[in-house]
Amino acid sequence: MSVTTHVAPPASLSLAGEALKAVALRFPPRPAEDDWPTTACERADILARLEQPPLRPTDVKQHRARIRGARQTLQWLENFPGATWQQRWNASPASTRPGNDWARLAPEWIGTAAGPSQRQALSGGLLSLICADVVRPALPWLLSRTSANMTSLRIGLIPARDPEGFAQLEAMVESATWSSKVGRDALHSLVKIVSAKGGTLADITVGDAVEYLAALKAANAKTRGNTLFYAWLRELGTLPAEAPSSLRYLANTSGQVSMEQLVDRFGVRCRPVRDLLVDYLKERQPGLDYTSLNNLSRHLASNFWGDLEQHHPGIDSLHLAPEVSAAWKQRCRTRIERRRQPDGKVREVVTGRANVASIMISVRAFYLDIAQWAIDEPARWGPWAVPSPIKDADVAVVKDNKRRKARMDHRTRERLPALPAVARAASTCLKEAKARLQALMDTPPGGQFAFAGATFRRAAKDGTTWAVNIATGRRVDLALAESRAFWAWAMVEFLQHTGVRIEEMLEASHHSLIQYRLPTTGEIVPLLQIAPSKTDEERVILVSPELADALSAIIARVRDPRTGAVPYVSSYDMAEKTWNPQMPLLFQWCRSGESSRLSPKLLRQALQEVMASTNLTDSAGQPLDFSPHDFRRIFITDAIRSGLPPHIAQVIAGHTSINTTMGYNAIYLGEAIEAHRAFIARRRALRPSEEYRTPTNEEWDAFLGHFERRKLSIGICARAFGTPCIHEHACIRCSMLRPDPAQRHRLVEIRDNLIARITEAEQEGWLGEIEGLQVSLASAEEKLIQLDAEQARQRQVIDLGMPSFIQIATRISTARGPSS
């Protein structure tokens, strides 16, 4: 079977995202063929096949029109070179024109009348040839067809090509999804792939699906909602196990790109500097995550060197003149933003740059790293080792940190009292959204219903949840509105009771819910395991009753009604540009018929919708806004104010440093003092009051006598004052015994005596005594090992070596300076 090189260029992968290209390289599509059995048949054989079911339609008039159109089309194709009908199709002008041009231009090409009946006959004839697998139009040709033409193609192709496969697919998919618009679009996608590539559903490869998405992107079609067909193929089990779990974001994301691509996106004109930046990023790559590399490349290639090339064309050296570096620092502190004014016009506004310290630190580290590396590799880095234009004063961020801390504290203190109102508003919005959706479902299609003083008209089409507000004319999907209200409520409940980051909330899965049984009472305590976000340390959080109610509502909502299990979904990390493993995530929803993780952007928008219903204002009289991170600051502040020790709050928050935790704590110095005094008062209340009086002479003598009685024959007893001896003075077994190195010979005698006594007990058959003697022997040997290890550590000597005469002379000349 020969393979043609004819591929329609509009569907090339050159317009696809970098992530889609990577998948295409790993899973190439099936090549476009131009010779297979059905396309090599004679014209009479093909027309005879069209007379037989399932290619023959039940409508006699329609059948006659299609046979006439197919005969005329085949006669026209015979005028073009080729041994098969596909080769002749590729050589005809129809293959390079959009599919919608066929009905309009085919009568002119073929030389027949251009009436409506003739155009319909030619369209039906070509459709029959596609269903019979005589010709396979390219994907761009098929993508330009109208939905009505695709419906006719679907009706004719499914029974002719793969009736069993499509029947199995229909039985697998929920009926509501199958009959919805997204379901029909997914089915049409599969029909187009089968029409262009041949075979059945089981023959579709990952590369075919990627090629289809690339063709969609090249045709400027929306690709995010057109990946349901791939999820169906995954569920059918026809794709390999190593295939990507989803293609939802691949057509619109770049994925992780190389260091060269990170630098080249900013158009650095000086080639040596461009190569230097690429080499520098490669050196830093092992110790940085992708987000940090992305930001570092932007700081160096755009904010630093790109700005220098813009204002100093032809610059090619890192050694900057003082006036050049000073001018760049001044420009770096500001940025130009395009803002829409009240009159509707967009104007450029000069504002202060928020991340100027980060840029300065990155550039300074760039210079200092090169200078350090030049010592080890002078040939590679030495020519670029020059003084840094960034001084210590340029990266002093103490004042900036204090200002940022003041802004954060003010924001937290302003929003902490409003938290209960926000929680109530989220719950109220959810109840109203559910009631409004239920009112719509109780109304027949096309009918009207009233809710909360507004009148709505339900869409006339059955199965939809769209409604139009008659007063405003605004069209809204009430099911989507109810879903947004639910996830806004779920986010508020989750964040205010856990204090986690939004990234950690979105990574919480059904597996994160664990149980812990208390060893004392046997009570089962529910815990929530938090996956690490910024740090690499996992942590667990106690599940409160309020959080348990929210989690149960979330799980009940995301469960698959067919299996009762939480679906496994793949999430795309927008920051790291990577796919996470499939997990039963809690924050997921059905989007375009495919289960996917909720996006941070959608949750933030849903939260702002809740805030709009509260009518809360800040100190300046502006509408109060909440961000997901505000809940984290409020959680830590409220916990410490309520008496939780800061080091415990640090563990719960997942901070590596307690200073970070205290940075989130928005309290005044006076509040800290009062909290400390209250903590001491609570601790004193739990201890006997007599412990806080002045001791008597007898008590003080007893305290001093305790330390005098600690001296033993082979060491010192380290038990605390007022505690009894738990081993009844069997000191050799006690962990509180601290042996004296000078009494090592006594320990050796005790060990030898125990060995002899064990030997005697074994000879006499004193089995009860052997067990106790062996415990004492093990303790004695352990203490001997401790003594030997301590003495070896004390005897360890580090040889610093003797300096040579040349080294001494070099140090003396260095100390005297060049003038000597």
SULMOWO-V633580 format. One record per helix or strand of 2 or more residues. SS is the DSSP state (~ for helix, > for strand). FROM is the first residue (numbers start at 1). TO is the last residue. Records with the same first field share a line. If there is no record, write none. Layout:
SS=FROM-TO, FROM-TO
This chain:
~=9-11, 13-15, 18-26, 37-40, 43-50, 60-77, 85-91, 93-96, 99-110, 116-131, 139-143, 147-161, 163-172, 175-179, 181-197, 201-203, 206-218, 228-236, 250-252, 259-264, 271-285, 290-311, 322-332, 356-376, 378-384, 392-395, 398-416, 419-441, 478-498, 502-506, 510-512, 545-558, 600-612, 628-641, 646-653, 658-664, 669-685, 689-692, 697-708, 731-733, 741-764, 767-795, 805-816
>=334-340, 346-352, 448-451, 454-458, 466-469, 475-477, 513-517, 524-530, 539-542, 572-573, 578-579, 588-591, 594-597, 715-717, 737-739
